Amino acid sequence: MSPRPIRVRFAPSPTGPLHIGGLRTALFNYLVAKQNNGVFILRIEDTDQNRFVPGAENYIIDSLKWAGIVPDEGVAFGGEYGPYRQSDRKSIYKAYADQLIDSGSAYFSFDTPEELDKLRKEYESKKETFIYNAAVREGLNNSLSMSEQEIENRISSGKPYVIRFKFNPLEEIVMHDIIRGEVRVQASTLDDKVLFKSDGMPTYHLANVTDDYLMKISHVIRGEEWLPSLPLHVALYRAFGWESSMPEFAHLPLILKPDGKGKLSKRDGDKGGFPVFPLEWKDPESGEISAGYREAGYFPEACVNILGFLGWNPGTEQEIFTLPDLTRIFSLEKVGKSGSKFDPDKAKWYNHQYLQMKSDAELAKLFADIITKKGIEIPDAAKLQKITGLVKERANFIHELWDHADFFFIRPEKYDPEIVKKRWNDQVADQMKKLANFLENCDDFTSHVLETKVKAFIEEKDFGMGQVMNALRLCLVGTLKGPGLFDICGILGKEEVVLRIRKAINQFENSV
């Protein structure tokens, strides 16, 4: 790792909800900072005001906080290198654009959108792609073929313009990426990208490089989609004379669809029934609601673990890593180049693991909220903890505890018809009547004592053990699900167990 102070930034644009790919980028930046006693910065890159979406910035901040990936500096967190929102830094960028003009590394371009569109269509008709570069720029409407007076007249008259970077077509740009190694690009193949517009706003490229330099960023860790921008960014550092301060670059692999065919999108989540955003998002225009990991019942630590393994691997069999664990062991050198398929079932598995690691007391408190919302009286803490402990192994999410434990709180009104048809008859009904009478006279209703007594009773009466057990579970639960039968009896108590048995007997008799 670089000997210079480690300063990394997560720099999203507030154009909508934060994708889990963005959250993974934030996580990897955070890990690099924390394991090197560095600084993790949140910078909002909102130079494209046309794509700004109200609420998106707060959503990004809330998502980072929920995941525990909390910035040390940035929007909403402060710091000495602010402001950290690019629209608040608007006055900074013009001087740097002018510096590039003065050094001959950039030029004014007065081409209208209509002129450029016409050129693109002409190239398309020849099955070619129009690139605004050294091969064509001398013949286009820009300052490279104009006098200083003509340039000044056009600008002072208010004629719209952009400032473009001027690539040297003879140069080979050699770059290094921590993940991908050496990257070489011929400048002649590159577009002279727009850096600054006459409305006073920089494009992403100029603002990004300028801010990284001014904020002393040591490492730029971002998604693979920004790899094509790397030659321009490296060229900008060199044009400014900042090469000695240039950060190290690492471009993370894509998060792919579950089938591996293309980048994971919201549409994939909608189709597969899983979230692709950390928190639920309501579109301010359409009102459409997109699912979030938090609202779907994922623990933030499980979400972090999921994201940690999307592109990175520790090289061991261990799969459970908390945020502190990841901080200790993570390295960019172990991030792969290839895209990583998102596995919805594996994501549930991770959440299941974290649910199992929580204490019964902690889970019971979370479960209590669900019970309360259903308008049901919460049992005492000890009883609720016991119920939670009995069913938690069957659940991936807190809300699934109810699906496995509802019968503890609500007496069955219906019974599985297939089970009734298969398991219930007059003989079983007679056996259950006798069992109810036996249970009514049992003094000790603790599960282990009850199990011994009931099994002895069944053997004494020469009833079929499996037949009685299945019928008893049907009476108590309504179907053949649930934890140990005598654990259920112990929690429900004698009065409720006997009541449920007799209720079921009566209901089956009346339905005949």
Secondary structure, DSSP 8 states (H G I E B T S, - for coil): --SS--EEEE---SSSS--HHHHHHHHHHHHHHHHTT-EEEE-B----GGG--TTHHHHHHHHHHHHT---SEETTTB-TT---BGGGGHHHHHHHHHHHHHHTSEEEE---HHHHHHHHHHHHHTT-----STTTGGGSSBGGGS-HHHHHHHHHTT---EEEE---TT-EEEEEETTTEEEEEEGGGS---EEEETTS-B-HHHHHHHHHHHTT--EEEEEGGGGGGHHHHHHHHHHHT-GGG--EEEEE--EE-TTSSSB--HHHHHHHT--SBSS-EE-TTT--EE-BTTTTT--HHHHHHHHHTSSB--SSS-----HHHHHHH--GGGB-SS-EE--HHHHHHHHHHHHHHS-HHHHHHHHHHHHHHTT-----HHHHHHHHHHHGGG-SSTTHHHHHHHHHHS--SS--HHHHHHH--HHHHHHHHHHHHHHHT-S---HHHHHHHHHHHHHHHT--HHHHHHHHHHHHHSSS-SS-HHHHHHHH-HHHHHHHHHHHHHHHHHH-
